[in-house]
């Protein structure tokens, strides 16, 4: 049975002693990183820094790309993940971008063939606010044999596929960044040019998060929010495939839309070639 993509604090509390559940805390430097983990974490969790441990790589000027199979296999082995584990990802839970980090790790695990994976709704902040038992001290993962990565490509939109969508309009391009970046009034350092993919629809990922938390809005609210996304194939993107992971997760995993892909290269890759078109809403 495929586990629920989003699990609650109560659900995880009931399974702390279950050896088939592996809890992976992904807090990176901006959330206190390893020091914050050692000061308090879900009992039994292992720490893997989302930004520092190689969940995404930079290549050819593009940031946030999916690493190769050998890299991913070694990473999962260091953390102790085996194909039999039900992995539960725990982010800091402080902001919308924290959920995006958890969603990107979730997407990566799914993309490499790991079916049993969930996100703790609200992350560690929700765990602490519930008064749940905490553990302190360093991460102590038990290394596992090299993970048998099976990259299928079914969840990933690569550059050539996105070029076809821009040319032919046969999928919805969904931009998850801020309105200012979408319009071209502001630009991320990771993108060489301001603006968005031609023909793209805008839906700021942060609108899916309950204000002041790292927790998703209720499903009924998400259904209403994402009604504007046409049925059919969707390619979710942002600057580096980070923020776009939230829109991908909601459409694919929560709302169960078929044929939703993440463009991990996003604008950081797209804008490397000046011949690729970029649209703006700036007069």
LUMROVEX-867253 format. One record per residue: residue number from 1; residue in one letter; y, x, z of N, C-alpha, C in turn. Coordinates in steps of 0.02 Angstrom, whole numbers, always signed. Each point is the difference from the previous one (the first is absolute). Layout:
# LUMROVEX-867253
pos:code:n_c2:n_c1:n_c3:ca_c2:ca_c1:ca_c3:c_c2:c_c1:c_c3
NUM:A:Y:X:Z:Y:X:Z:Y:X:Z $
...
This chain:
# LUMROVEX-867253
pos:code:n_c2:n_c1:n_c3:ca_c2:ca_c1:ca_c3:c_c2:c_c1:c_c3
1:X:-60:+42:+0:+60:-42:+0:+63:+44:+0 $
2:X:+45:-13:-47:+62:+39:-4:+46:-20:+58 $
3:X:+25:+49:+38:+43:-17:+58:+68:-26:-22 $
4:X:+33:-34:+46:+67:-26:-14:+48:+59:-11 $
5:X:+45:-7:-49:+47:+56:-13:+49:+13:+57 $
6:X:+13:-52:+40:+48:+6:+55:-35:-24:+63 $
7:X:+0:+41:+53:-32:-19:+62:+50:+1:+57 $
8:X:-14:-38:+51:+45:-8:+57:-16:+50:+56 $
9:X:+45:+5:+48:-11:+41:+59:-62:-24:+37 $
10:X:-7:-67:+8:-58:-27:+35:-65:+18:-35 $
11:X:+0:-4:-67:-60:+16:-38:-20:+72:+13 $
12:X:+48:+46:-3:-15:+71:+9:-20:+15:+73 $
13:X:+33:-33:+47:-17:+9:+71:-73:-16:+13 $
14:X:-26:-50:-33:-69:-21:+10:-50:+49:-31 $
15:X:+24:+47:-41:-45:+45:-37:+12:+74:+14 $
16:X:+36:+14:+53:+15:+70:+17:-63:+42:+8 $
17:X:-52:-30:+27:-62:+37:+14:-48:-1:-60 $
18:X:+19:-31:-54:-44:-6:-59:+3:+65:-41 $
19:X:-56:+36:-2:+0:+65:-34:+6:-6:-76 $
20:X:-8:-60:-27:+7:-10:-72:+73:-7:-20 $
21:X:+45:-9:+49:+71:-7:-12:+34:+67:+13 $
22:X:+36:+26:-50:+37:+62:+9:+74:-15:-6 $
23:X:+37:+13:+52:+72:-15:+3:+38:+62:-21 $
24:X:+42:-7:-51:+39:+56:-27:+74:-14:+11 $
25:X:+31:+39:+43:+71:-5:+16:+38:+45:-49 $
26:X:+45:-30:-40:+32:+37:-55:+73:+18:+14 $
27:X:+20:+1:+63:+70:+15:+16:+19:+70:-26 $
28:X:+57:+2:-36:+25:+63:-26:+61:+22:+38 $
29:X:+32:+54:-22:+55:+31:+38:+56:-49:+17 $
30:X:+17:-44:-48:+56:-46:+13:-17:-51:+54 $
31:X:-64:-6:+18:-21:-45:+54:-25:+39:+61 $
32:X:+15:+65:+1:-22:+41:+57:-61:+40:-14 $
33:X:-37:-18:-54:-57:+39:-22:-52:+13:+54 $
34:X:-26:+61:-2:-55:+18:+46:+22:-5:+73 $
35:X:+62:+18:+15:+24:-3:+69:-2:-72:+27 $
36:X:+23:-47:-42:-1:-70:+20:-72:-25:+9 $
37:X:-44:+22:-44:-71:-18:+6:-28:+25:+66 $
38:X:+14:+62:+16:-28:+29:+61:+29:-32:+63 $
39:X:+59:-28:-6:+32:-33:+58:-30:-70:+11 $
40:X:-33:-27:-50:-30:-66:+8:-26:-27:-65 $
41:X:-64:-21:-1:-29:-29:-60:-57:-47:+18 $
42:X:-23:-37:-50:-57:-44:+10:-61:+42:+19 $
43:X:-36:-18:+53:-57:+40:+21:-50:+13:-57 $
44:X:-19:+63:-5:-49:+20:-51:+29:+15:-68 $
45:X:+65:-11:-9:+31:+10:-65:+3:+74:-18 $
46:X:-1:+15:-64:+13:+68:-25:+67:-2:-35 $
47:X:+33:+57:-2:+67:+3:-30:-3:+34:-67 $
48:X:+34:-31:-49:+8:+31:-66:+70:-15:-24 $
49:X:+42:+51:-2:+70:-6:-18:+7:-24:-73 $
50:X:+28:-59:-8:+7:-29:-67:+38:+45:-48 $
51:X:+53:+30:+26:+42:+43:-43:-27:+71:-5 $
52:X:-32:+25:+52:-18:+70:+3:-72:+18:-17 $
53:X:-44:-50:-3:-71:+14:-9:-25:-8:-72 $
54:X:+46:-13:-46:-21:-2:-70:-27:-66:-25 $
55:X:+22:-56:+30:-19:-65:-28:+33:-11:-68 $
56:X:+56:+35:-12:+34:-3:-65:+19:+71:-18 $
57:X:+5:+13:-65:+19:+68:-22:+57:-4:-50 $
58:X:+37:+55:-6:+52:+7:-51:-27:+43:-56 $
59:X:+14:-21:-62:-26:+36:-58:+45:-14:-60 $
60:X:+19:+54:-35:+40:-9:-60:+67:-33:+12 $
61:X:+28:+10:+60:+64:-30:+16:-6:-69:+31 $
62:X:-58:-30:-3:-11:-67:+28:-27:+6:+71 $
63:X:+26:-41:+45:-25:-1:+68:-43:-61:+12 $
64:X:-45:+3:+48:-38:-58:+21:-61:-16:-41 $
65:X:-25:+48:-39:-58:-14:-43:-65:-1:+40 $
66:X:-48:-39:-26:-67:+0:+29:-32:+68:-11 $
67:X:-26:+31:+53:-33:+65:-9:-65:-6:-38 $
68:X:-28:+57:-21:-63:+1:-35:-59:-12:+47 $
69:X:-58:-11:-29:-60:-18:+39:-19:+54:+51 $
70:X:+3:+64:-19:-19:+54:+45:+46:+2:+61 $
71:X:+64:-7:-12:+50:+0:+54:-14:-58:+48 $
72:X:-11:-59:-27:-11:-59:+41:-65:+6:+39 $
73:X:-52:+26:-32:-64:+8:+34:+7:+46:+60 $
74:X:+36:+55:-8:+10:+47:+56:+42:-31:+55 $
75:X:+51:-39:-19:+43:-32:+50:-39:-49:+42 $
76:X:-40:-42:-31:-39:-49:+38:-53:+33:+43 $
77:X:-27:+55:-25:-49:+37:+40:+30:+28:+64 $
78:X:+61:+28:-6:+34:+27:+60:+13:-54:+52 $
79:X:+17:-59:-23:+14:-55:+47:-64:-28:+30 $
80:X:-55:+8:-36:-64:-25:+25:-20:-67:-30 $
81:X:+31:-19:-56:-16:-64:-32:-64:+7:-41 $
82:X:-46:-47:+10:-60:-4:-41:+1:-67:-37 $
83:X:-40:-8:-53:+0:-63:-37:-20:-60:+44 $
84:X:-34:+13:+55:-22:-55:+44:+54:-25:+47 $
85:X:+52:+38:+11:+52:-18:+48:+42:-59:-23 $
86:X:+18:-43:+47:+54:-47:-11:+63:+34:+27 $
87:X:+44:+21:-46:+60:+37:+19:+56:-49:+16 $
88:X:+32:+9:+58:+58:-40:+18:+60:+46:+4 $
89:X:+50:-13:-41:+59:+42:-4:+53:-25:+48 $
90:X:+27:+46:+40:+51:-17:+49:+63:+40:-15 $
91:X:+54:-34:-20:+64:+33:-12:+42:-3:+64 $
92:X:+60:+27:-4:+45:-3:+58:+18:-73:+16 $
93:X:+9:-40:-53:+16:-71:+10:+72:-13:+19 $
94:X:+44:+48:-13:+70:-7:+20:+43:-32:-55 $
95:X:-18:+10:-63:+43:-22:-55:-42:-18:-61 $
96:X:+35:-29:-49:-34:-21:-62:-34:+59:-34 $
97:X:+32:+58:+0:-29:+58:-34:-64:+24:+34 $
98:X:-9:-15:+65:-62:+17:+34:-58:-41:-28 $
99:X:+13:-64:-13:-53:-40:-30:-17:+26:-69 $
100:X:+51:+22:-37:-13:+28:-67:-46:+60:+4 $
101:X:+10:+42:+51:-43:+59:+8:-72:-21:+11 $
102:X:-10:-49:+44:-67:-25:+12:-30:-31:-63 $
103:X:+41:-37:-37:-25:-31:-61:-18:+52:-53 $
104:X:+38:+55:-3:-15:+52:-48:-66:+35:+17 $
105:X:-12:+13:+64:-63:+30:+20:-57:-49:-14 $
106:X:+10:-64:+14:-49:-52:-15:-16:+1:-74 $
107:X:+52:+0:-43:-10:+0:-72:-39:+62:-22 $
108:X:+17:+58:+29:-35:+62:-18:-74:-5:+16 $
109:X:-16:-25:+59:-70:-7:+19:-37:-48:-47 $
110:X:+33:-55:-17:-31:-47:-47:-8:+32:-69 $
111:X:+51:+38:-21:-1:+30:-66:-55:+53:-7 $
112:X:-20:+31:+55:-52:+51:-3:-69:-29:+16 $
113:X:-4:-66:+7:-65:-33:+6:-21:-20:+70 $
114:X:+46:+3:+49:-17:-20:+69:+18:-73:+9 $
115:X:-50:-42:+10:+12:-73:+1:+19:-26:+68 $
116:X:-23:+32:+54:+11:-26:+67:+62:+31:+32 $
117:X:+56:-32:-10:+64:+27:+27:+46:-57:+17 $
118:X:+37:+7:+55:+48:-50:+23:+61:+35:+28 $
119:X:+54:-38:+7:+62:+24:+31:+10:-38:+65 $
120:X:+19:+35:+53:+18:-34:+62:+69:-30:-8 $
121:X:+5:-66:+1:+64:-33:-9:+48:+18:+57 $
122:X:+56:+28:-18:+50:+20:+50:-8:+71:+24 $
123:X:-54:+34:-20:-10:+70:+17:-2:+14:+75 $
124:X:+15:+63:+18:-6:+20:+70:+52:-36:+43 $
125:X:+57:-17:-28:+51:-36:+38:-29:-65:+26 $
126:X:-36:-37:-42:-30:-63:+21:-54:+12:+53 $
127:X:-38:+54:-9:-52:+17:+49:+31:+12:+68 $
128:X:+53:+39:+2:+34:+16:+63:+33:-61:+31 $
129:X:+33:-40:-42:+34:-60:+25:-50:-50:+31 $
130:X:-62:+1:-23:-50:-45:+27:-28:+24:+67 $
131:X:+21:+60:+20:-24:+28:+63:-72:+24:-4 $
132:X:-22:+16:-60:-69:+22:-10:-10:+71:+27 $
133:X:-62:+16:+15:-18:+65:+27:+19:+55:-50 $
134:X:+30:+54:+26:+18:+56:-42:-37:+63:+23 $
135:X:-4:+47:-46:-31:+65:+14:+51:+54:-18 $
136:X:-2:+56:+34:+46:+55:-15:-41:+62:-19 $
137:X:+36:+49:-26:-33:+63:-17:-8:+9:-75 $
138:X:-25:+59:-20:-4:+16:-72:-53:-39:-36 $
139:X:+8:-3:-66:-50:-31:-42:-63:+44:-2 $
140:X:-58:-32:+2:-62:+39:+1:-50:-30:-50 $
141:X:+17:+3:-65:-46:-29:-49:-66:+39:-4 $
142:X:-53:-35:-18:-64:+32:-12:-9:+6:-75 $
143:X:+3:+61:-26:-4:+10:-72:-65:-30:-27 $
144:X:+5:-31:-58:-58:-31:-32:-16:+38:-64 $
145:X:-58:-12:-30:-15:+30:-66:+53:-21:-51 $
146:X:+7:+39:-53:+49:-16:-51:-9:-72:-25 $
147:X:+55:-36:+0:-3:-72:-18:-13:-6:-75 $
148:X:-46:-44:-20:-16:-9:-71:+53:-45:-35 $
149:X:+56:+29:-18:+55:-37:-30:-21:-28:-68 $
150:X:+17:-64:-12:-14:-33:-64:+65:-32:-25 $
151:X:+41:+39:-34:+64:-26:-26:-13:-44:-61 $
152:X:+11:-65:+7:-14:-46:-55:+61:-11:-44 $
153:X:+59:+7:+28:+61:-12:-38:+21:-72:-5 $
154:X:-40:-46:+28:+15:-71:-8:+60:-24:+40 $
155:X:+21:+40:+50:+58:-20:+41:+63:+39:-17 $
156:X:-7:+47:-46:+54:+47:-14:+27:-10:-71 $
157:X:+66:-3:-6:+32:-1:-65:+26:+70:-14 $
158:X:-29:+34:-49:+24:+67:-18:+55:-5:-52 $
159:X:+32:+56:-12:+60:+2:-41:-11:-33:-69 $
160:X:-54:+17:-34:-10:-28:-67:-6:-76:+1 $
161:X:-30:-27:+54:-6:-73:+5:+68:-32:+12 $
162:X:+42:+33:+40:+66:-27:+14:+44:+3:-63 $
163:X:-8:+53:-39:+37:+4:-63:-18:-59:-46 $
164:X:-63:-20:-1:-21:-57:-40:+30:-65:+26 $
165:X:+3:-7:+66:+29:-61:+29:+74:-5:-17 $
166:X:+36:+56:+7:+71:+0:-16:+10:-17:-74 $
167:X:-43:+25:-43:+7:-12:-72:-19:-71:-20 $
168:X:-51:-28:+33:-27:-64:-23:+9:-59:+48 $
169:X:+19:+15:+63:+12:-54:+48:-61:-40:+17 $
170:X:-59:+31:+1:-62:-37:+13:-21:+0:+73 $
171:X:+45:+19:+44:-10:-5:+73:+68:-4:+33 $
172:X:+1:-25:+61:+62:-2:+39:+10:+66:+35 $
173:X:+57:+32:-13:+19:+61:+36:+39:-21:+62 $
174:X:-26:+16:+59:+30:-23:+62:+30:+58:+38 $
175:X:+66:+2:+6:+37:+54:+33:+11:-19:+73 $
176:X:-25:+43:+46:+3:-15:+71:+56:+34:+38 $
177:X:+47:+32:-36:+54:+37:+33:+58:-46:+20 $
178:X:+53:+30:+25:+60:-38:+18:+34:-28:-62 $
179:X:+42:-50:+9:+37:-29:-56:+46:+53:-32 $
180:X:+29:+42:+42:+47:+50:-26:-36:+51:-44 $
181:X:-60:+20:+19:-37:+47:-42:-25:-34:-63 $
182:X:-22:-62:+6:-22:-36:-59:+57:-7:-51 $
183:X:+59:-18:+25:+58:-9:-44:+23:+65:-32 $
184:X:-11:+55:+36:+24:+65:-24:+64:+21:+33 $
185:X:+21:-35:+54:+61:+19:+37:-15:+56:+49 $
186:X:-63:+8:+18:-22:+55:+43:-63:+30:-32 $
187:X:-16:+62:+20:-58:+34:-28:-35:+42:+53 $
188:X:-65:-4:+0:-40:+43:+44:+2:+71:-27 $
189:X:-2:+52:+44:-4:+69:-24:-63:+13:-42 $
190:X:-51:-42:+9:-63:+12:-36:+4:-22:-73 $
191:X:+48:-42:-16:+8:-23:-69:+57:+38:-34 $
192:X:-12:+19:-62:+52:+39:-36:+55:-45:-28 $
193:X:-15:-64:-10:+50:-47:-25:-1:-63:+41 $
194:X:+59:-31:+6:+5:-63:+37:-21:-58:-44 $
195:X:-24:-54:+32:-18:-60:-37:-73:-17:+10 $
196:X:-26:-45:-44:-68:-25:+8:-37:-1:-67 $
197:X:-64:-13:+3:-39:-6:-61:+24:-61:-39 $
198:X:+10:+6:-65:+24:-57:-40:-45:-61:+7 $
199:X:+32:-57:+13:-37:-63:+6:-29:-13:+69 $
200:X:+13:+45:+48:-31:-7:+66:+31:-58:+40 $
201:X:-41:-27:+45:+21:-50:+49:+11:+36:+66 $
202:X:+50:-22:+38:+15:+33:+64:-21:-41:+59 $
203:X:-35:+32:+48:-17:-32:+63:-4:+55:+53 $
204:X:+54:+7:+38:+4:+51:+52:-58:-8:+49 $
205:X:-39:+53:+7:-60:-2:+42:+15:-21:+72 $
206:X:+60:+18:+24:+16:-13:+71:+6:-74:+16 $
207:X:+8:-42:-51:+5:-72:+12:-67:-29:+24 $
208:X:-54:+36:-10:-66:-23:+21:-14:+15:+74 $
209:X:+43:+39:+31:-10:+22:+69:+43:-39:+48 $
210:X:-28:-21:+57:+39:-34:+50:+53:+48:+28 $
211:X:+64:-20:+1:+54:+45:+20:-13:+33:+68 $
212:X:+15:+65:+3:-7:+37:+62:-71:+19:+18 $
213:X:-47:-12:-46:-70:+16:+14:-31:+34:-61 $
214:X:-62:+19:+7:-39:+24:-56:-53:-51:-18 $
215:X:+12:-63:+16:-49:-54:-7:+16:-43:-60 $
216:X:-51:-19:-37:+10:-44:-58:+21:-70:+22 $
217:X:+37:-33:-44:+15:-71:+11:-64:-41:-6 $
218:X:+0:-61:+27:-59:-43:-6:-16:-13:-74 $
219:X:-64:-15:-14:-22:-8:-68:+39:-54:-37 $
220:X:+15:-55:+33:+38:-54:-33:+68:+25:-24 $
221:X:+33:+41:+39:+65:+28:-19:-8:+50:-58 $
222:X:-54:+38:+2:-13:+48:-54:-14:-36:-65 $
223:X:-38:-54:+3:-14:-39:-60:+65:-25:-32 $
224:X:+45:-23:+42:+64:-26:-25:+42:+57:-29 $
225:X:+1:+57:+34:+40:+57:-23:-25:+27:-67 $
226:X:-66:+2:-9:-29:+30:-60:-13:-51:-56 $
227:X:+22:-61:+10:-5:-50:-54:+37:+22:-62 $
228:X:+52:+40:+10:+41:+21:-57:-36:+50:-46 $
229:X:-55:+28:+25:-39:+48:-41:-48:-40:-44 $
230:X:+8:+2:-66:-43:-39:-45:-73:+16:+9 $
231:X:-43:-50:-12:-72:+12:+0:-17:+46:-58 $
232:X:-53:+38:+8:-20:+48:-51:+6:+71:+26 $
233:X:-12:+49:-44:+1:+70:+21:+68:+21:+30 $
234:X:-3:+40:+52:+61:+25:+33:-7:+76:+11 $
235:X:+55:+36:-13:+4:+71:+17:+56:+8:+51 $
236:X:-19:+21:+61:+48:+9:+54:+24:+73:+1 $
237:X:+66:+9:+4:+27:+69:+0:+62:+4:+44 $
238:X:+22:+62:+13:+62:+13:+37:+25:+69:-23 $
239:X:+10:+46:+46:+19:+69:-20:-59:+47:-1 $
240:X:-45:-7:+50:-57:+46:+5:-65:-37:+17 $
241:X:-3:-65:-11:-61:-36:+15:-11:-11:+74 $
242:X:+53:+6:+40:-5:-10:+73:+19:-72:+18 $
243:X:+64:-18:-10:+23:-67:+17:-37:-53:-42 $
244:X:-17:+17:-61:-35:-46:-45:-69:-18:+26 $
245:X:-27:+39:+46:-67:-14:+27:+0:-65:+39 $
246:X:+57:-17:+31:+3:-64:+36:-7:-58:-47 $
247:X:+38:-1:-55:-7:-55:-48:-70:-2:-29 $
248:X:-29:+58:-15:-69:+1:-25:-47:-30:+51 $
249:X:+5:+20:+63:-45:-24:+52:+4:-75:+8 $
250:X:+61:-26:+1:+7:-72:+11:-28:-40:-59 $
251:X:+18:+19:-60:-24:-36:-59:-76:+6:-7 $
252:X:-26:+60:+4:-70:+12:-12:-45:-19:+58 $
253:X:+18:+22:+60:-46:-6:+57:+12:-62:+43 $
254:X:+63:-21:+8:+15:-59:+41:-2:-64:-42 $
255:X:+35:+0:-56:+3:-60:-42:-55:-3:-52 $
256:X:-40:+53:-4:-60:+2:-42:+14:-10:-74 $
257:X:+57:+26:-24:+15:-2:-71:-45:+51:-36 $
258:X:-29:-17:-57:-38:+49:-38:+46:+45:-42 $
259:X:-26:+58:-18:+34:+46:-46:+70:+20:+23 $
260:X:+4:+24:+62:+62:+28:+26:-12:+75:+9 $
261:X:+43:+40:-30:-8:+73:+3:+63:+33:+29 $
262:X:-10:+59:+26:+55:+40:+27:+14:+58:-47 $
263:X:+64:+8:-19:+21:+58:-40:+22:+53:+49 $
264:X:-45:+46:+17:+15:+50:+51:+54:+49:-21 $
265:X:+4:+15:-65:+52:+45:-24:+70:-30:+6 $
266:X:+5:-65:-14:+62:-39:+6:+60:+36:-33 $
267:X:+60:-13:+25:+60:+26:-34:+5:+76:+2 $
268:X:-32:+31:+50:+2:+74:+3:-36:+30:-60 $
269:X:-53:-32:-22:-35:+24:-60:+33:-25:-64 $
270:X:+17:-65:+0:+27:-31:-61:+62:+36:-25 $
271:X:+44:+19:+46:+64:+29:-20:-4:+74:-17 $
272:X:-59:+31:+3:-6:+70:-19:+14:+11:-74 $
273:X:-15:-49:-41:+10:+4:-72:+61:-41:-19 $
274:X:+54:+32:-23:+61:-37:-16:-7:-50:-57 $
275:X:-55:+4:-37:-10:-48:-55:-27:-66:+25 $
276:X:-25:-3:+62:-25:-63:+26:+59:-43:+22 $
277:X:+1:-64:-19:+58:-42:+15:+5:-19:+73 $
278:X:+61:-5:+24:+15:-24:+67:+57:-51:-6 $
279:X:-9:-58:+32:+50:-53:-3:+42:-1:+64 $
280:X:+62:-24:-5:+43:-8:+59:+35:-67:-4 $
281:X:+27:-20:+56:+41:-61:+3:+72:+18:+17 $
282:X:+20:+59:-19:+67:+25:+14:+42:-5:-64 $
283:X:+56:-33:+5:+43:-9:-60:+44:+61:-11 $
